[in-house]
Amino acid sequence: MNPPIELQVREVLASQPVQDGALLPLLHAIQERLGHVPPEAVPVLAEYLNLSRAEVHGVVSYYHFFRTTPPGRHVVQVCRAEACQARGAESLMAHAEKALGCAVHATRADGAVTLEPVYCLGLCASSPAIQIDDKLHARMTPARFDQLTKGLL
Ligand code: FES
């Protein structure tokens, strides 16, 4: 059984170096540890960094990267930045929604997969690109997408 979320957040904070402008690195560290940035993390971070809750919440909600709810067992991210858009990312995303049975920014009802947009995976020259959990995939096609994701459902 995991310790309460607030305690887990405090453990993450204690494990990170204290530095100016630490909010973003701390949010990344929390999401890496918990899979998301839970609402309980906001007041803890605000107190820790001497910020208002609104400031912390504003940053969490501004960046699409941060999730506020736990993800599914697998996370599929489709790049929607410029190079990938020019190479069919929008139709790939539409295919992904249909193939995975869930909308963008959503998790399948059975919890198998969360589908998210992402804004550049560093594979612009080999776009369109996706990431499945921690693995990058370039030159994506709907057929390759189906092949790569069939084991996730
Ligand atoms: S724009 Fe998609 S990987 Fe850079």
Boltz pocket constraint, residues with backbone or C-beta under 6 A from the ligand:
constraints:
  - pocket:
      binder: B
      contacts: [[A, 79], [A, 80], [A, 81], [A, 82], [A, 83], [A, 84], [A, 85], [A, 119], [A, 120], [A, 121], [A, 122], [A, 123], [A, 124], [A, 125], [A, 127], [A, 128], [A, 129]]
      max_distance: 6.0
